[in-house]
């Protein structure tokens, strides 16, 4: 990114990196294009922004009546507490895993490239839902052109592998290489885990506003086929990766329950209940955030007008005394109950 950009552009770029909804990302891209200095040093970046605006606009609007473009939208609207992309090579067990975890109608077959479109489904964990998006396989023989579109809004990834596949190591290298060419990096570092190694290529690309870094969980599928002990560790050493991993089997159910718990804790999902003064807390599904969210963030999610007139909140939770008065910038914790007060 050019260093001689305006504060307005930097603000728009930061908003783009934080945005998760496709519509919000499109608005941020338009603001980036509006505020970027127009000179020779930014020509490449201007072209990149325009290209992404065009692609995202098409993904959001879908087929145009009477136009030449036809087919579905490949942007997946984020839903639930978090959005996780399921990626992997052909016949790795992605779709079977997705179906088992979400009860989705994703097509499962013994032949490669069964999945042709992004398939969203909801993984229930305690009192929240985590959205899992099954994506087509990545392989030299066939890769859909829109593959990176659903990854724009993902909070993390699950890399599903069949360790019994003789070419598994080569498959992993292809997947990682293909993604890296498109500025998408899978990292073992999850917010809720102790700091781990981050690929040097990610650090070198830190100034690129369009890079995507996805904390990744490696899923060794088809564990019912009796893989050799230590096979995951041997694979990671061979291809020089170090993702946290789980061994699973959709046939026996092994490891499936651990996935929701890992994603919830790895992403540091925070659940917040709200209440009206003088009434008990709302017992319905909680509002969900990531660690670092504030009382003001809660108010924004409840209603924009409440956020604009918010004065303070009373809060009940493990890190405060019951009914403690806090300001809008107070960070909420998991299972807090928040009572919003407006001016």
C-alpha positions, 0 to 999 in steps of 0.5 A: 500500500502507498504510504502517502495516503490520507487519514480518511483512506486509512480509516476506510481501509481499517473499516474494510478489514473489520467488516464481515457483511458483504454489503458493509464491505462493498460500502467500505470499498467505495469509500476507499476509492473515494478517499484514495489519492489519485496519482500514479503511485496508487494506480494499481491499488485503484484498479484493484479496488475497482475490480473488487467493487465490481465483483462484490456488486455482482455477487450481491445482486445476482443475475441481472434481468436481461443481462448476460450474467446468470447463475447464483450469488457466491457471497454467503451472508454471515449468520450466527456467532461466527463464520467458518469456511470448510476447505480441502482437496477432493474426497477429503470428507468435507461435505460429509463432515459438514452434513454431520455437523449441521444436518445440511442438505449438502450433496455427498458423493464418492466422486470428486467435485461433488460440491459446486456451490458454497453451502452454508449450515449452522453448527449448534454449540450450547446456546449459540450457532456457528455458521459452517460454509462448505466450499468446493475442493481445491485441486489442479484439475478443477477450481471454481473462479469465485472460490475466494469470494466466500472467504472474504467474510470468514472468521476462520477455516477448517482444513479437512484432509484424508490422511489415508490418501497417498497424495495428501502431502501434495494436496496440502501444498497445492491448497496452501500455495493456491490460496497464497497466490491470492493473498489468503493465508491459513495461520495456526494462530487463534485469538483464544490460544497461546500465541503460535507461529505465523507464516513469514509471508503473512508478516511481509504482506501486512500492508496489503489491505486485501490480504486474508488471514484465517486461523485454521483448524486441521481436521483429520477426517475418516478416523474410522479407517484406522490411521497410523498413530502420529500420522497428523504430526508426521504430515505437519512436519513433512509439509512444514505446517503447525495447525491445531488439529482434531481427528474425526469420523462421521461414521463413529462420531469421534471428535465431532463434539470437540469442533464446536468447543474449539471454535467457540474458545478459539475465536473467543466468542462472547455471549451477552444477554440484555434486560429492560430495567425492572425486568428479568434478562432476556432468556432468548438466544444471546447477542454474540461478539468477539472478545474486546466488544464493548457496551456500545457494540451491544447497543449498536446491535440492539438498535442504532437509536439506542447506541446514539443516545446511550449514556451508561449501562448496568451490568451483571457478570463474573468480572463486575459486581451485580448492577455495576454502572459502566460507560459505553466503552466498558468491555463485555465478558461472556455471559454478561447481562447488560441493561442499557440506559439512554439519555 
